[in-house]
Amino acid sequence: MGNNLKKKISLISFLLVPIIYFWDPNWLEFLGVQPYWPLFWLLPWSMIYGSFDGLIIGLFLGLILDSLNLESSFTQIPGLVLCGIWFGKLSISNNVFVWHFRFGLISSIASFFCGSLYFLQILVKYSFDHTIFLYLPSIKNIFAQVFVTGLLAPLICSLLFRLFKASKGRDKLISFIDK
């Protein structure tokens, strides 16, 4: 039973991303903003399995999160796909101390990038509308999300990285290229 659970840990943790994203635990908020949960899973997965798998998983995460949030006409797919490609190109450091804080810095940059892409979609859609100034306070939300994502990333990403590394080769969630 325990060995079978280790084989499916990546699938189980993948299914938890949309649940946590919409569960929205308020005790992890900063200025009323949650961390960007998909990055916590995408970063260690892409670092272990590479850019192509990061692209595919970023696409799947974006599709799942966009399909669960149907009232929005904006998408999270471009940010997650580009972050999955970027994360896959990162090398794994041997220095454990730098390694944990590196997760925080990378997640902060990626959260800023994804939040900015999402905000850019809003700006483009409402660029000719006179209510565009109503969306400018969301810049505060982007920076709050960057902060809380960078704060929690060393804890969550390092745990997921160890779990994915231990289960690598046993059973991969999606196998596109034999490595």
Summary of the structure (lengths in Angstrom):
residues: 179
radius of gyration: 16.7
end to end distance: 27.2
largest distance: 59.5
contacts: 549
relative contact order: 0.19
helix: 73%
strand: 1%
